[in-house]
Amino acid sequence: MSASPVQTVFLPDRPTTPPLTGRDTIRAKRAMASYMDSLAEQAGFAGRTAAERLWRNAAADKRHEAEQMERAAQGRSIIPDAPNANPVLALLARHGRLGRS
């Protein structure tokens, strides 16, 4: 009997795709949670309650991870709020004269 051929897999030295940034990761986690919800719905239609519960819990966990990442990102955000585009309105608002006739 001859041995089965061995398949060699060559992995790249570095990842071919760039790592996800924070916002992309949050969006991906939300998309995965939505997909898991659809799988839970399909399991419910098939009458598989255990699978439905599993997918619902997995989706809730993924949403929770996304919310935690979003809160952490807001806490360390270094992007300042956008300044008012109209300096005249900003000056009037600073002196409390905005909205008066």
Secondary structure, DSSP 8 states (H G I E B T S, - for coil): ------------SS-SS----HHHHHHHHHHHHHHHHHHHHHHHHTT-HHHHHHHHHHHHHHHHHHHHHHHHHHHT--------S-HHHHHHHHTT-TT--
